[in-house]
Amino acid sequence: MDEPQYTTLNHLIPTTEDSAVARVQQPTLKRRASASFPDGSDDTVSRKRMKEEHEDSVVVETHATGENTSSANESSLADQLAQELQCGCCSELVYRPVLFRPCEHFFCGSCCVLWIRNGGSTCPHCRADAASVTPFRAMQSVIDVLLRAAPHKARTERERQQADEVYRAGALIRIPSPRELSPEPDMNPSEFVRPCPNCLLGNPYGWQCPQPIAENTWPLEDGTPPGHALCGNCETLLALPSPLTTKCDFCQVSFCGIGVQGRCVASPLMSQHPHGLSDVGDLIQSSAVYECFNSNTVEVDIMLDYLTAQQITPRHVYRDIVTHIQSQPRAFLPLIEQELFVDIHPVPAGPEPDAETPRNRICRICASEVFLYGLRDWFLRERQKGFLEESVLSRKDCVDGTGCTKQQDLVHAREFNHMIPIPEPAAAGPSATQEQQLGAPPAYIAPIDPMTDAPPPPPPVSDFPSPLSDLDTPEPADEIISAVPITASDNAAVDVPILDGNARPNEA
């Protein structure tokens, strides 16, 4: 077998020079390096490093994106949590929450107090009977965490101050027992008087009316039946001799003691509650309180801050006012003379007794009138105890006092003090006989001129006798008793006559 023939391809193998030219002229299939790579045959940056740098950049971008996503998620979580923690009364983030049991609904403490104050005795959300209302401390911890993460969700400073004035944090709230449902309105009112609760046989009050009224027997046009009256609170018929009936010694209106517990009654003077003035929050909402201070809101705010700081209730103030009035010589007569207790109830009052009749029982409406009458003077007495701030006590007194017409100007009211006691009328001076006993000169009596039948003009003040002169032995009317030398500025002696009390000026 013949050996294969090999053809030399030397002419096809390029030389070194040809290879260099070919590399320059012919395109290469190898991808060019990135511009970020350093030039040179010894590359210190490899594909592995490129991959690591790429992975690092991806991690950084993912971290930044994750932070934005986390921030958005936290904001969304805060919004959702604030939405779930809204108070059912004010529809805002609950502030100082309290919990109703057994229904487990929560509300702001101040909203709960206002709900009860306005007559609520059930849960504001589900209207279920509430056995107790207690501070919700677990919820308060959640709210604190939320506000640290999202401070902008907090209630405003003014809202918090107003809420703290109504409800003190951690205080227990007493919820009243459920009230009986009001009777359905009578769309066809009767023309006759309805019997009083004691007129009914076998009534649960343990007392039978001696003059009972039967159904449909006493026409309304005939007035009130004998032995009966209308209650000043619920306006129902009552029996005057009933042991449950009480009478206010100020407005002379009777109360049944049956309709509404605590309201249809005239209590002893020191144990009554002023109507509508249970706490400091009621004073803030009462326009009559501002009228007591001539609409000076600055002085009212100072008083409210004092009551809050000293933890003084309106009932405590009322008792102090009653004690002070009773210590005065005329007691309650000035209030009665001002007719403060006339026509304050929608029912007719009884006959007015003698002014000297003791005043032992009082109704809620009259108690509030006594409170408002003495509130300003009470605060004046409290200011003298020195418990107010120095900035309040150091204010200058207004020259116009309580009669100042600029008290509604906040700038003027803050700068000047208008709580100034009203000056009492000056006491009458001693009589002429007392003045003579004390050595005072007698009053000058001008003699009658027989020619004109009229008294001459009185002498100058300097011509009256000296208090040191002898009044027991008067000198004759026509005689000048002495001449006192008076040294003038030029050392010249001047004789000034001094007359006694009986001398005539024209003759002198």
C-alpha positions in Angstrom: 0.0 0.0 0.0 1.3 3.3 -1.0 2.0 5.9 1.7 -0.3 8.8 1.7 0.9 11.9 0.1 0.9 14.9 2.3 0.9 18.2 0.6 2.6 20.9 2.4 0.6 23.9 3.3 3.4 26.2 4.2 2.1 28.8 1.9 -1.1 28.7 3.8 0.5 29.2 7.2 1.0 32.8 7.8 4.2 34.1 9.2 4.6 36.2 12.2 4.4 39.5 10.3 1.4 38.2 8.3 -0.3 37.2 11.5 0.1 40.6 13.0 -1.3 42.2 9.8 -4.2 39.8 9.8 -5.0 40.5 13.3 -5.3 44.1 12.4 -7.2 43.7 9.2 -9.5 40.9 10.0 -12.3 41.2 12.6 -12.1 38.9 15.6 -14.9 36.8 17.0 -13.8 37.5 20.7 -15.9 39.9 22.6 -14.1 43.0 23.6 -13.5 43.7 27.3 -15.5 46.4 29.0 -14.2 49.9 29.2 -14.0 49.6 32.9 -11.4 46.9 32.7 -7.8 48.2 32.9 -5.7 47.7 29.9 -2.9 45.1 29.9 -2.4 41.5 29.4 -2.5 40.7 33.1 -6.2 41.4 34.0 -6.7 41.6 37.8 -10.4 41.8 37.3 -12.0 38.5 36.4 -15.4 37.4 35.5 -15.8 36.1 39.1 -15.2 39.6 40.4 -17.7 41.0 37.9 -20.3 38.5 39.1 -19.6 39.4 42.8 -19.9 43.1 42.1 -23.2 42.5 40.2 -24.6 40.5 43.1 -23.5 43.2 45.5 -25.3 45.9 43.4 -28.4 43.7 43.3 -28.3 43.3 47.1 -28.0 47.1 47.6 -30.9 47.8 45.3 -33.0 45.2 47.1 -32.2 46.6 50.5 -33.2 50.1 49.4 -36.3 48.8 47.9 -37.0 46.9 51.1 -36.6 49.9 53.2 -39.1 51.9 51.2 -41.5 48.9 51.3 -41.0 48.5 55.0 -41.6 52.3 55.6 -44.8 52.1 53.5 -45.9 49.0 55.4 -45.3 50.7 58.8 -47.3 53.7 57.7 -50.1 51.6 56.5 -50.0 49.6 59.7 -50.2 52.7 61.8 -53.2 54.0 59.8 -55.0 50.7 60.1 -54.3 50.5 63.9 -55.4 54.0 64.5 -58.6 53.2 62.6 -59.3 50.2 64.8 -58.6 52.2 68.0 -61.1 55.0 67.3 -63.5 56.0 70.0 -67.1 55.1 69.2 -68.3 58.5 70.5 -65.9 61.1 69.0 -64.5 59.0 66.1 -60.9 59.9 67.0 -58.0 58.0 68.4 -59.1 56.9 71.8 -57.7 59.0 74.7 -57.4 57.6 78.2 -59.6 54.6 77.2 -62.2 53.0 79.6 -63.9 49.6 79.2 -67.6 48.8 79.5 -68.4 45.5 81.0 -69.7 43.0 80.1 -70.0 44.1 76.5 -66.2 44.9 76.3 -66.6 48.2 74.2 -64.1 50.9 74.9 -64.4 54.7 74.7 -62.5 57.8 75.7 -62.8 58.5 79.5 -64.0 62.0 78.9 -66.6 60.8 76.3 -67.9 58.3 78.8 -68.3 60.9 81.5 -70.2 63.2 79.2 -72.4 60.3 78.1 -73.3 59.5 81.7 -73.7 63.2 82.5 -76.2 63.6 79.7 -78.4 60.8 81.1 -76.7 57.7 79.6 -76.8 54.5 81.7 -75.9 51.9 79.1 -73.1 51.3 76.6 -73.1 54.1 74.0 -72.4 51.5 71.2 -74.7 48.6 71.8 -77.0 50.1 74.4 -76.5 47.1 76.7 -76.7 47.5 80.4 -73.3 48.1 81.9 -72.2 46.6 85.2 -69.0 48.6 85.5 -66.7 51.0 83.7 -63.0 50.7 84.4 -59.8 52.1 82.9 -58.5 50.0 80.0 -54.8 49.9 80.8 -53.9 47.2 78.2 -55.4 49.4 75.5 -53.4 52.4 76.8 -50.2 50.5 76.4 -51.0 49.7 72.7 -51.8 53.4 72.1 -48.5 54.5 73.7 -46.6 52.1 71.3 -48.6 53.5 68.3 -47.8 57.1 69.2 -44.1 56.4 69.6 -44.1 55.0 66.0 -46.5 57.6 64.6 -46.5 60.8 66.8 -48.6 62.6 64.3 -51.6 60.4 65.2 -51.8 62.0 68.7 -54.7 64.3 69.7 -54.0 68.0 69.8 -52.8 69.6 73.0 -56.1 71.6 73.4 -58.2 68.4 73.0 -56.1 66.7 75.7 -56.4 69.5 78.1 -60.2 69.7 77.7 -60.5 65.9 78.1 -58.3 66.0 81.3 -60.7 68.6 82.8 -63.6 66.2 82.3 -62.0 62.9 83.2 -58.9 62.2 85.4 -56.7 59.4 84.2 -57.3 56.1 86.2 -60.4 57.3 87.9 -63.3 54.9 88.3 -66.5 55.9 86.7 -69.8 55.2 88.4 -72.5 54.5 86.0 -76.1 55.0 87.2 -78.6 52.2 87.3 -80.8 52.0 84.2 -83.8 54.3 84.3 -87.3 53.3 83.8 -88.6 53.9 80.3 -90.7 57.1 80.0 -94.4 56.5 79.4 -95.6 56.8 75.9 -96.9 60.2 75.1 -100.7 60.5 75.5 -101.9 61.6 72.1 -105.4 62.0 73.4 -105.0 63.8 76.7 -107.7 63.6 79.2 -109.8 66.5 80.4 -109.4 65.3 84.0 -106.7 65.3 86.5 -104.8 62.1 87.0 -104.7 60.8 90.5 -101.5 61.2 92.5 -99.5 58.0 93.4 -100.8 58.0 96.9 -104.4 58.2 95.8 -104.4 54.7 94.5 -105.5 51.9 96.8 -102.7 49.5 97.8 -100.0 51.8 96.4 -96.4 50.7 97.1 -95.5 53.8 99.0 -97.0 52.8 102.3 -99.3 55.9 102.7 -102.9 56.5 101.5 -104.0 60.0 100.5 -106.8 61.3 102.9 -108.5 63.1 100.0 -108.1 60.6 97.1 -108.9 61.6 93.6 -110.6 59.0 91.4 -110.1 58.7 87.6 -112.0 61.1 85.5 -113.6 63.0 88.4 -111.7 66.3 88.7 -111.7 68.5 85.6 -108.5 70.3 84.7 -110.3 73.6 84.4 -111.1 73.4 88.2 -107.4 73.8 89.0 -105.5 71.7 91.6 -107.5 69.4 93.8 -107.5 70.3 97.5 -104.7 68.8 99.5 -102.6 68.4 96.3 -100.0 70.2 94.3 -97.8 69.8 91.3 -94.2 68.5 91.6 -91.6 71.1 90.7 -89.6 68.5 88.8 -91.8 66.0 87.1 -95.0 68.1 87.2 -97.2 65.2 88.4 -99.9 65.5 91.0 -98.7 64.9 94.6 -100.3 64.8 98.0 -99.1 67.6 100.3 -99.5 65.6 103.6 -97.5 62.7 102.2 -94.3 61.8 104.2 -92.5 61.6 100.9 -93.4 65.2 99.9 -90.9 67.9 100.6 -91.1 71.7 100.1 -88.4 74.1 99.2 -88.2 77.0 101.7 -86.9 79.4 99.1 -89.2 79.0 96.0 -92.1 77.5 98.1 -92.5 74.7 95.5 -93.3 71.1 96.6 -91.7 67.9 95.3 -93.2 64.4 95.2 -90.1 62.4 96.1 -91.3 59.6 93.8 -90.9 60.5 90.1 -87.1 60.9 89.7 -84.8 59.9 92.6 -82.5 62.7 93.7 -84.3 65.3 91.7 -87.9 65.3 92.9 -86.9 66.3 96.4 -86.0 69.4 98.5 -83.0 68.3 100.5 -81.5 69.8 103.6 -79.6 73.0 102.9 -76.1 71.6 103.3 -76.7 68.3 101.5 -78.2 69.5 98.2 -76.5 69.4 94.8 -76.7 72.5 92.6 -78.6 71.7 89.5 -76.3 71.1 86.5 -73.1 71.9 88.4 -71.6 68.5 89.3 -68.0 69.1 88.4 -65.6 71.6 86.9 -66.6 70.6 83.4 -70.1 71.8 84.0 -68.7 75.2 85.1 -66.8 75.5 81.8 -70.0 75.0 79.8 -72.2 77.3 82.0 -72.7 80.7 80.6 -74.1 81.9 83.9 -70.7 81.4 85.5 -69.1 83.8 83.1 -71.9 86.3 83.8 -70.9 86.2 87.5 -67.5 87.6 86.4 -68.9 90.2 84.0 -67.9 88.0 81.0 -64.2 88.2 82.0 -62.9 85.0 80.6 -59.4 85.5 82.1 -60.7 85.6 85.7 -62.9 82.6 85.0 -60.0 80.6 83.6 -57.9 81.5 86.7 -60.7 80.3 89.0 -61.2 77.0 87.0 -57.4 76.4 87.1 -57.5 76.9 90.9 -60.4 74.5 91.3 -58.6 71.9 89.3 -55.3 72.3 91.1 -57.0 72.2 94.6 -59.4 69.4 93.5 -62.4 71.5 94.7 -65.8 70.5 93.4 -68.8 72.8 92.8 -70.6 71.1 95.7 -67.7 72.0 98.1 -68.0 75.6 96.8 -71.7 75.6 97.4 -71.3 74.5 101.0 -68.8 77.3 101.7 -71.1 79.8 100.2 -74.0 78.7 102.3 -71.9 78.7 105.4 -70.8 82.3 104.7 -74.3 83.5 104.0 -75.6 82.0 107.2 -72.9 83.8 109.2 -74.1 87.2 107.9 -76.6 89.2 110.0 -79.4 89.1 107.4 -78.6 85.6 106.1 -80.6 84.8 103.0 -82.8 88.0 103.1 -80.8 89.9 100.5 -81.3 87.0 98.0 -85.0 86.8 98.7 -85.3 90.6 98.3 -83.7 90.3 94.9 -86.4 87.8 94.0 -83.8 85.2 92.8 -86.2 82.3 93.6 -89.4 83.7 91.9 -90.9 81.8 89.0 -88.0 79.4 88.5 -90.2 76.3 88.2 -93.0 75.7 85.6 -95.5 75.0 88.3 -97.2 77.5 90.7 -95.6 78.1 94.0 -97.1 78.1 97.5 -97.7 81.2 99.6 -94.6 83.1 100.7 -94.0 82.8 104.4 -92.7 85.5 106.8 -89.2 86.9 106.0 -88.0 85.6 109.4 -89.0 82.0 108.7 -86.0 79.6 108.9 -84.7 78.3 105.5 -83.8 74.7 106.1 -84.7 72.9 102.8 -83.8 73.8 99.3 -84.3 72.4 95.8 -81.7 71.8 93.1 -82.6 74.9 91.1 -82.5 77.2 94.1 -79.2 75.7 95.2 -77.7 76.7 91.8 -79.1 80.2 92.3 -77.3 80.4 95.7 -74.1 79.0 94.1 -74.1 81.6 91.3 -75.0 84.4 93.7 -72.0 83.8 96.0 -69.4 82.4 93.5 -67.5 85.6 92.9 -67.3 86.6 96.5 -66.2 83.0 97.4 -63.3 83.3 95.0 -62.3 86.6 96.4 -62.0 85.0 99.8 -60.0 82.1 98.4 -57.5 84.5 96.7 -56.6 85.8 100.1 -55.3 82.4 101.1 -52.3 82.9 98.8 -52.6 79.6 96.8 -52.6 81.3 93.4 -49.5 81.8 91.3 -47.4 84.9 91.8 -48.0 86.0 88.3 -51.7 86.2 89.0 -51.4 87.9 92.4 -48.8 90.5 91.1 -51.2 92.0 88.6 -52.1 95.6 89.1 -55.7 96.4 90.1 -57.8 98.1 87.4 -58.8 101.6 88.4 -62.4 100.9 87.3 -62.6 97.6 89.3 -65.6 95.5 88.6 -67.3 98.2 86.6 -64.6 98.2 83.9 -66.0 98.1 80.4 -62.8 96.6 79.0 -63.0 93.2 80.8 -63.8 91.4 77.6 -60.6 92.6 76.0 -58.1 89.8 76.6 -55.0 92.0 76.6 -56.5 94.3 79.2 -57.9 91.5 81.2 -54.6 89.7 81.4 -52.7 92.9 82.4 -55.0 94.1 85.2 -56.8 92.5 88.1 -60.6 93.0 88.2 -61.3 90.8 91.2 -61.6 93.7 93.6 -64.0 93.7 96.6 -67.0 95.9 96.2 -66.6 98.7 98.9 -69.3 98.6 101.6 -71.1 101.8 102.5 -69.4 103.8 105.2 -70.8 103.6 108.6 -72.6 106.7 110.0 -70.5 109.1 112.1 -71.1 109.8 115.8 -74.0 112.0 116.8 -73.6 115.6 118.0 -74.0 114.5 121.6 -71.2 112.0 121.2 -69.0 114.6 119.6 -69.5 117.0 122.5 -68.7 114.1 124.9 -65.5 113.5 123.0 -64.5 117.1 123.2 -65.3 118.1 119.6 -66.5 121.7 119.0 -70.3 122.2 118.6 -71.8 123.0 115.3 -72.1 126.6 114.4 -75.7 127.9 114.5 -76.2 131.2 112.7 -78.3 133.7 114.7 -81.4 135.3 113.1 -81.0 139.0 112.1 -84.1 140.8 113.5 -83.8 143.4 110.7 -83.9 141.0 107.8 -85.5 138.0 109.5 -82.9 135.8 107.8 -79.7 134.2 109.0 -76.4 135.9 107.9 -73.9 133.9 105.8 -71.8 131.4 107.8 -68.3 132.6 108.9 -65.1 131.3 107.2 -63.7 128.0 108.5 -60.8 129.8 110.1 -63.2 131.8 112.3 -64.6 128.8 114.1 -63.3 128.3 117.7 -60.4 126.1 118.4 -61.1 122.7 119.9 -58.9 123.6 122.8 -61.0 126.6 123.8 -63.1 126.5 126.9 -66.6 125.6 125.8 -68.1 125.5 129.2 -67.8 129.2 129.9 -68.7 131.1 126.7 -67.8 134.7 126.6 -70.2 137.5 125.7 -71.2 137.5 122.0 -69.8 141.0 121.4 -66.4 140.4 122.9 -63.3 139.2 121.2 -61.8 136.6 123.4 -58.2 136.6 122.2 -55.8 137.7 119.5 -53.2 135.2 118.4 -50.1 136.6 116.8 -49.1 134.8 113.6 -45.7 135.3 112.2 -45.7 135.9 108.4 -43.0 135.2 105.9 -41.5 138.7 106.4 -41.4 138.2 110.2 -44.2 140.7 110.6 -46.7 140.0 113.4 -50.3 139.9 112.3 -53.2 139.8 114.8 -56.0 137.5 113.7 -59.1 137.7 115.8 -60.7 134.4 116.9 -64.3 134.5 117.9 -66.1 132.1 120.2 -69.0 130.0 119.1 -71.7 132.6 120.0 -70.1 135.7 118.3 -71.7 137.2 115.3 -69.4 137.5 112.3 -70.8 140.9 111.2 -70.4 142.4 114.6 -66.9 141.0 114.9 
